[in-house]
Amino acid sequence: MEQREIWIKSSMDETMQPSLFYRSDVEGKRPLLVGLHTWSFDRFNQIQNMLPLAERNGFHLLLPEFRGANLKSNPNCTMACGSEYAKRDIKDAIDYLLAKEDIDKDNIFLLGASGGGHMALLMAGMCPQYFKAIGAYVPITNLAKWVEENAGYSNHVFSCCSGSVDEMLIRSPISYIDTVAKSNLKIFHGKRDRVVSVSHSLMFYNSLLEKHPQATVYLDIFDGGHEFDIKTAEYWLLSQYQKSEKTKVTG
């Protein structure tokens, strides 16, 4: 696959923001996989996981930066961590590729884990219509809750959100349940996760299901910890790409 670093003008502040783009070798319009980096890293973080998946299936691959790591050491941290700037960077990058490349706009997939899972849910809450299917692994769903549970990350969250609990909630997927319910989404969470408690996904899913019982949002609690199983994620995305009618089972 051809790799290019692309720079896209932000629709928020008109700064040029970087992404990596891998163009499929398969001719014609191809699906696009959008892979989101984890909490503490940048656009290079998920190449090893996402590129083989894209290559195996003839998908284009987009790895956006969305203002970098959600760390106190990032000078732009207030624009990272699920801010409007970060969300717009992902949407801007997709819009750029739709205008410039042979993208099958009906088959755009979104995948992220941990901090990337947090962003995947936020994108489901921003523009669910963009994505054929979304996979979110071990996501933080409530930043205000998380700072009480995980002291190792609390200083970073406080820095990104300028110490405001209201801002933490603005950047939390739990605040966008009504829009997330319009997406085609599967959440995966390890029941022994000690970084982000499985309660994040359970509470999020139960709250959504209570309000929107017909939503195509699903939850997979697996036997594990803070993990990302790319094969299971691939199976989910391909099951939606090549969707077929299920056989009804009689008693």
N, C-alpha and C positions, 0 to 999 in steps of 0.2 A: 504493500500500500504506500502511496505517496504521502509523505508527511510535510505539512506546512505550518509555520507559526503565522497566525493571522491576528491583525489588530483591528478592533472594531470601535467606532466612536460611541461612547455611552450616550444613551438618550436622556440620562439624568444630568450629567455635568460636562458632556462633550469631551471628556478625556479619552485617550486611546487605551483600550483594555485588551490584554492578550488572551488568546486561546490557542490550543493545538488542534489541527484538523488533519485527519487521515482519510484520504480519498480512496474509496473502494476501487479495485481493479476490474470489477464487474461492470460491463457496459450498461447504459440506460439508467433510468431513475432507480435509486436504491434507498432502502430505509436508512435512517440516521439514528445512531446510538449516542446519547448524551451522557457522558460519565462524569460524575461529580467527585471532587477530591474530598479527603477527610478533614477533620477539624483543624489539625495542626500543620497542614501542608498546602501545596499549591497544585497547579495544573499537571505537573509531571508525576504526581503521586499515584495515579491509577493506570498508568500505561501498561504495566505488567498484567493487571487484571482485565482491563477493558479491550486492549488491542487484539489479543487472541480471540476473544469473543466476536469482535467485529470481523476479523479476518475469516473465521470459520463460516460465517453466515453471509458474507458479501455485503456487510453494512458499512456505510460511512461512519466515522467516529469523530465526535467533538468533545474535547476536554477543556472546558472553560475555567478561567481563573477566579472569577467573582470576588475580587479584592483581596485574595490571599488568605493566609492562615488566620484563624480566630484566636490569636494570641496577643497578649499584652505587648510583646516585642514587635509586632507588626505596626508600623507608624500609621497605617490606614485602618487600624482594627475597628474603629467606629463605623466604617463603611463595609466591613466584612460581617460575618456572623448573622446572616439572614436579614441584613438591612435592605431597604428598597433599592439601594445602589447594587448590592450583590444580586438580588433577584433580576433586576433589569439587565445586568451584564449577561446573564444566561439567556434571557429572552432576546436580547439584542444580537447575541452570537447566532442563535437559531435563525432569526429573521435575516441576518446577513447571508447565511448559507442558503436559505430558501431562495434568495434573490440571485445568488451567484453560482450555485451548484445544482447538479441533477439529483435533487432530494425528493423522495416519495413522501410528500407532506402528510399522507394518510398513515404513514408508518414511522412515526418518530417515537423513540423509546427513551426513558429516563431511568437512570440507575445510580444509586449512591448508598454508602454505608457510613454509619456513625455520624460525623458532622455532615457527610454527604447525604445520609439518610434524612437528617434534619432539613437540609436544603431541598431534597426531593419532595418532602411533604409541603414545604413552603411554596414550591413551584406548583404543586397540585392545588394549593390554595390561591395561586395567582392566575394561572392560565391552564386549567385542566384540559381545555379543548385542544391544546397543542399536541398532546401525547396519546398514542395508541395504548400504551401501558406504562406503568411506573412501578419500579421495585425499590423499596426503602428498607435497608438492613439496619438493625439495632439503632433506631433513630432517637434523638432527644426530641421530645414533643412539648416539653414545658421547661424553659430555661430557668424560671423562678424556682421551680421544684428542684431542678438539677443542682443549683448552687447550694441548696441545703443538704443534698445527698453526697456531693463529690467535692471535697475541699481542694483537691488537686487542680480543678478547673475553675473554681469559683472566682479567683482573681482575674482570670482571662475574660470570663463572662461580664464581670463588673466593669472591666476596662472597655470592652466592646460596646456595652450598653450604658456607659457613663454613670454607672451606679444606680440606674433607675429601674425599679421593679416594673413599672409601667412599660418601659422600653423592652424589657425582657419578654413581657407578654406579647407585645407587638411583633416580636421576632420569634414567636413560638407557634408551631403548627396548631396547637390546641385552640388558638384564636380564630382559625379559619375552617372549622369543621364543615360549615354549610357549603363552602366552595369545594373543599376536598371531596365531599360526597359526590360531586359531579365527575370525578375522575375514575379511571380504571386502574386500581391500585392494589398492590399486595405488600404488606408489611411483614418482615421476618425478624424475630427476636429470640435470642437465646434465653432459656429460663434461668440460667445460672450467670447471667451477665452482671459483672461487678463494677463496670464502668458506667453503664447506663441501665438502670434497673428495668427489668421486663415490665414493671408496672407502668412505665411511660407508654408503651404500646398498648397494653391492656386497657388503661384508662381512656386513651385516645380512641381506640376501636369501639369500646363499649359506649362512649359518649356519642360517637358518630352513628353507631347502629341504632341507638335509642331514638335519635331524631330522624334518621334516614334509613329505615330497615331495608329498603330496596336498592341501596347503593351498591355498586360493583367494587366494593372495598373489602379486602380479605386480610386475615391475620394468620400467620404461621408461627407458632411457638415451637422452637426446635430444642433438642437436647444439646445445649452448648452454652458458650459464654458470649463475649463481645467479639463476634466472628462474622466473616463475610464469605459465604460459599458461592463462588462465581458460577459453578455448575448448576446449582439450584436456581440461582437468579436467571441464568440463561434459559433454563427449562420454562420458567414462568413467562419470560418475554416471548419466547418462540411459540408457546402455547397460545398466546394472544395474536401473534403475527400469522400463524397458520391455524386460526381458530376453526373448529368444526363442531357440528352438533353432537351433543352427548347422547348416549343411549340410555333411555329410561329403564330403571330396574323395577321389576314387579316382585311382590312378596311371595 
